[in-house]
Amino acid sequence: MENELSIYQPEKIVTPETGLRGKENV
């Protein structure tokens, strides 16, 4: 479920897999 949430709101949900990349991508 963490992966699904990170896709919808990567800024709020920062998983160890995405890390800072999640915020940088958006």
N, C-alpha and C positions, 0 to 999 in steps of 0.2 A: 504493500500500500504506500510505502514511503516514496517509491518511484513515481506512482501515479500523482501523488500530491505535489511532488517536486516539479512535475511537468505543468501543473495548473498554476501553482504559486511558488516558483523557485526562489523568489525573494524572501518569502516568509518561511518556507520549509527548506533549510539548507542541510542536505544529507551528506554524510562523509564521502559518498561517491561523487557528488557534484562539487561540494565544497564551495570555494569562491567562484568556480567556473559557472555555477548556476546564476550568480548575480551578474557576472561579466557578460554572459550570453544575453541576458535580458537588459 
